[in-house]
């Protein structure tokens, strides 16, 4: 059986869009498996920390997709600027297209498995850099580390932080988080 691949334009023109958590990769709509409870808590913890610093419409978690390198990605968490809030206003779907400003920060929480690791460490790293996203965090519970990637001259410079590290954002100077707390959030 031959499956017809969709173009990005076809995907974006879908009236209803896919149901559930999906990404559009290489012409196909890929259903994302449910997140582990650990990953959900980490992303929600980070969201709560950002909500103490910035307005709620600038914090996006799993409901806004971004077009990068002809693909539609669904990051665990994104922080967007006021210009992007305005660009998204009134749209029928919450999609950051290539002609819109880039998010300020994207966070991915790595799910277990080699395929997920490759996607977050390799593919999304190059896609997000090419899209001009100034800051990208890779939170890896299995490796007990957070990697902060900062865009410099079109490429990411990485700083890997272990459980004893302190997570600081170049763009959000008021944010200072213990990596141990990020990896094991408690209410």
C-alpha positions as MATLAB code, in Angstrom:
seq = 'XXXXXXXXXXXXXXXXXXXXXXXXXXXXXXXXXXXXXXXXXXXXXXXXXXXXXXXXXXXXXXXXXXXXXXXXXXXXXXXXXXXXXXXXXXXXXXXXXXXXXXXXXXXXXXXXXXXXXXXXXXXXXXXXXXXXXXXXXXXXXXXXXXXXXXXXXXXXXXXXXXXXXXXXXXXXXXXXXXXXXXXXXXX';
ca = [
       0.000    0.000    0.000;
       1.406    3.394   -1.021;
       0.777    6.261    1.350;
       0.564    9.747   -0.119;
       2.678   12.207    1.786;
       1.270   15.600    2.637;
       2.978   18.855    1.840;
       3.382   21.330    4.684;
       0.752   23.532    3.009;
      -1.661   20.562    2.910;
      -1.025   19.857    6.573;
      -1.579   23.477    7.589;
      -4.780   23.665    5.532;
      -6.428   20.727    7.293;
      -9.731   22.026    8.667;
      -9.753   20.053   11.882;
      -6.086   19.207   12.156;
      -4.964   16.010   13.802;
      -6.518   14.927   17.083;
      -4.287   14.481   20.091;
      -0.596   15.284   20.311;
       0.936   15.023   16.842;
       3.914   16.347   14.942;
       4.203   16.698   11.181;
       7.484   15.180    9.976;
       8.610   14.347    6.445;
       5.092   14.494    4.981;
       3.447   12.387    7.665;
       1.393   13.159   10.750;
       3.100   11.332   13.595;
       1.075   10.650   16.727;
       3.136   11.335   19.817;
       2.851    8.811   22.639;
       1.484   10.003   25.977;
       4.049   11.675   28.190;
       5.293    9.966   31.334;
       4.036   11.431   34.595;
       7.616   12.533   35.373;
       7.839   14.511   32.113;
       4.431   16.096   32.684;
       5.417   17.239   36.182;
       8.745   18.668   34.984;
       7.095   20.673   32.197;
       4.326   21.901   34.520;
       6.882   22.892   37.164;
       8.834   24.953   34.635;
       5.608   26.511   33.384;
       4.714   27.524   36.954;
       8.139   29.105   37.436;
       7.816   31.181   34.262;
       4.286   32.249   35.191;
       5.797   33.989   38.211;
       7.907   36.143   35.859;
       5.833   36.776   32.748;
       2.212   36.945   31.600;
       0.316   33.703   30.979;
      -0.257   34.277   27.242;
       3.522   34.135   26.696;
       3.839   30.638   28.235;
       2.834   27.773   25.917;
       2.791   24.094   26.870;
       2.000   21.359   24.334;
      -0.788   23.313   22.674;
       1.103   25.541   20.245;
       3.033   23.987   17.380;
       5.974   25.574   15.599;
       6.998   25.133   11.979;
      10.732   24.426   11.688;
      12.541   23.094    8.622;
       9.247   22.124    6.964;
       8.119   20.204   10.041;
       5.529   20.963   12.718;
       6.942   20.374   16.173;
       5.026   20.409   19.448;
       7.485   21.434   22.190;
       6.885   20.603   25.831;
       7.166   24.296   26.727;
       7.698   27.545   24.818;
       8.146   31.100   25.960;
       7.103   33.615   23.338;
       7.467   37.378   23.036;
       4.699   39.964   22.868;
       5.251   40.225   19.097;
       4.452   36.537   18.702;
       1.417   36.803   20.997;
       0.115   39.500   18.632;
       0.953   37.427   15.513;
      -0.991   34.426   16.870;
      -4.038   36.443   17.943;
      -7.188   35.513   16.046;
      -5.657   32.578   14.139;
      -7.829   29.489   13.708;
      -5.033   27.261   14.974;
      -2.186   27.912   17.373;
       0.684   27.426   14.928;
       3.846   29.511   14.768;
       4.592   29.695   11.058;
       7.940   30.462    9.444;
       7.052   34.099    8.704;
       6.264   34.798   12.386;
       8.884   35.770   14.959;
      10.721   32.909   16.668;
       9.892   31.905   20.242;
      12.341   33.209   22.840;
      12.833   29.818   24.504;
      11.884   26.219   23.750;
      12.099   23.430   26.336;
      12.002   19.736   25.517;
      11.792   17.086   28.251;
      13.423   13.945   26.857;
      11.250   10.836   26.959;
      12.969    7.468   27.452;
      14.263    5.733   24.324;
      16.976    6.236   21.716;
      14.534    7.622   19.131;
      13.361   10.331   21.549;
      16.930   11.163   22.533;
      17.961   11.544   18.878;
      14.932   13.720   18.165;
      15.582   16.129   21.054;
      19.405   16.213   21.057;
      20.074   16.087   17.312;
      17.148   16.901   15.048;
      15.341   19.508   17.105;
      18.640   21.112   18.060;
      19.484   21.822   14.416;
      15.893   22.719   13.519;
      15.529   25.185   16.402;
      18.907   26.773   15.649;
      17.981   27.198   11.977;
      14.686   28.787   13.071;
      16.618   31.329   15.153;
      15.317   30.308   18.577;
      17.677   32.091   20.954;
      17.517   29.559   23.750;
      16.743   25.823   23.867;
      16.731   23.681   27.005;
      16.950   19.910   26.931;
      15.763   18.465   30.235;
      16.883   14.842   30.487;
      15.576   13.013   33.565;
      17.337    9.732   32.639;
      20.740   11.436   32.416;
      19.949   13.712   35.384;
      20.945   16.866   33.540;
      19.660   19.984   31.862;
      21.452   21.267   28.783;
      21.082   24.984   28.126;
      21.742   25.854   24.489;
      22.269   29.506   23.595;
      22.264   30.629   19.970;
      25.515   32.333   18.969;
      26.122   33.205   15.306;
      23.542   30.660   14.103;
      24.809   27.718   16.187;
      24.036   26.603   19.718;
      26.638   26.759   22.452;
      25.815   24.174   25.107;
      26.170   24.169   28.874;
      25.301   20.846   30.530;
      24.187   21.126   34.151;
      24.065   18.193   36.553;
      21.862   17.841   39.627;
      24.097   20.199   41.627;
      23.807   22.913   38.976;
      21.750   26.067   38.908;
      19.694   26.799   35.821;
      19.856   30.413   34.695;
      18.422   31.851   31.536;
      20.319   34.518   29.574;
      16.956   36.006   28.499;
      15.185   35.854   31.855;
      17.666   37.125   34.443;
      15.103   36.797   37.260;
      14.938   33.031   36.772;
      17.248   30.874   38.864;
      16.327   27.228   39.420;
      18.018   24.294   41.062;
      18.504   21.529   38.480;
      17.679   18.989   41.206;
      14.322   20.721   41.751;
      13.617   20.825   37.997;
      14.332   17.093   37.653;
      12.265   16.139   40.740;
       9.626   18.820   41.236;
       7.619   18.708   44.429;
       4.488   20.697   45.150;
];
